[in-house]
Amino acid sequence: MGIRVLFTISIFLVTPLVFAGATLDMKGPELELASEKLDKINYLPLLMPLIIKNKDFIGLTQKQVDEINDWRNTNKTPMVAAIEKIARKRIAIKQAALSPTVSSAQIVQMQNEIFRLQREVLEYKLSCREQIVKTFNDENWISFFMVLADEDIGIAVPFN
């Protein structure tokens, strides 16, 4: 447990403060871009912006787009709010780590709150994934994998 906490704290200390602070002031497309950058340290990729941007190439019907947009309209705001909280809490934990008046137990509590928020974001992303799996047909997947192959998202495209 202690090694995991130290490892996680060291990762957060490496993450640039400037990016996290700038994320808090962003809105709309800027926030989506910032979320995509934050996404590089999350476990699941943020696929929705990529799908919406390439909906014509992927061959989505209007019904499919409507289903995806329904999910997005319901879940985007709370997911972005959780991501913004994570950014704020990462800044706070970095500041706390440098303060001699903050105990190790307090830092662990702060990290636990970040873990809770990361789990919340993970649950939103899994819900998004489930929506995509439910919505896409075989042709959509083939086209989507072509889009992923053109993107530099750091994952291998499955070919099964």
N, C-alpha and C positions, 0 to 999 in steps of 0.2 A: 504494500500500500504506500509506504513512504517513498519508495523508488518511483512509483507511478506519479505521485504528487510532485516530487522533485523534477522528474522528466517533463511533466506537463507545465510546471512553472517555468522551466528553462525554455521550453518552446515558446511560451507567451512572452518571455523576456526578449526573445529573438525577433518576434513580430514587431514591425515598426509602429511606434506610437502615432506617428503622423497619419498613417492610413486609418487607424482606428478612430482618431479624433475627427478626421475629415469626414468619415462616414456619417457621423452624427448630424452634420449640417446638410446632407444631401437629400434630394427629393427626386422622384420620378426616375427617368432613365439613368441619371448619375448614381442613384442609390442601387439600381439593378446592376450597374457595372461594378460598383463597390461590392455588392453582394456576391457577384461572380468571382471577384478577387478573394473575398473572404472564403468563398466556396473551396478554394484550393486547399484549405486546411480542414475542411469538413470531410466526413466519410462518404457522403453521397453527393454526386454532382448536381448542380442546379440546372435542370433540363428545360424547365418551362420557357424561359426567355429564348433559348435556342430553337425550341419547337415552334413557338409563335413566329419568330423571325423567319423560319424556313417552312411555314405551313404549306405554301404552294408547292415547293419542291418535294416535300414529304407526301403530297397528294391528299391532304386532309379534306374531307367533305365539310360543308357548312355545319352539318349536324355534329361532326366530330369536334370542330372548332368551338361550337357552342357548348358542348360537354366539357371541354378543357377550360374554356372561359368561365363556366359556372364554378368549377373547382377553384380557379384562380381568383375570381371575385369573392369567394367565400374565405379563402385561406391566405391570400397574399398579405393582407394588412397585418394579421396577427403574427405571421411568420416573420415579416420584416421587422415588426416591433421586437420580437424575440432576438433577432440578429442584432438590432441596435442595442438592446440591453446587454448582449454578450460583449459588444464592442466597448460599451461604457464600463462594464465590470472588468474587462481585461485591462483597461487603463487604470482603474482603481486598484486592482491587485498588483500591478507593476509599481504604482506609487506606494502601496502599503508595504511591499517587499523591501523598499528602500527606507522605510521609517523604523527607527529603533523603538518606537512606542507601540508598534503593532506586534502582537504575539503570533507565534507560529500557528496556534489554534485558530486565531482570527483569520489568518491567511488560508488555512485549510477550509474554514467555513465559506470564505469568499470563493475558493476554487470549487467547492461543492455546489454552490449556487450557479456557477458557470457550467458545471457538468449537467445540472438540472435543465438549464436553458438549452444547452446543446442537445440534450435528449428531446426536448420539446421541438426544436428545429428538425431533428432527425425524424420525429413522428410526422411532422408536416411533409417532409420530403418523401417519406414512405407512402403517405397518403397520395401524394402527387404521382409517385411511381405506380401505385395501384390504379389510379385514374388513367394513366397513360397505357398501362398494360390492358386495361379494360376497353380502351377507346381505339387503339391501333389495330389495324389488320396486318396481314403478312407483307403486303406491298408497302405499307407505311413504315414498317420496321426496316425493310431493305433500304428504302430511301433515307430513313433517319440514320442508319449506320453509315451511309455514304456521307451525310452531313457531318457525323462525328469523326469520320476519317479525315475530313478536311480541317477540323478544328484541332487546336493544340490543347486538349483538356487532360492530358496525362494518363489516359486509360486506353487499354486495348479494346478494340471493337470485337464483340463475340461473333463467331461465324457458325453457330450451331443452329 
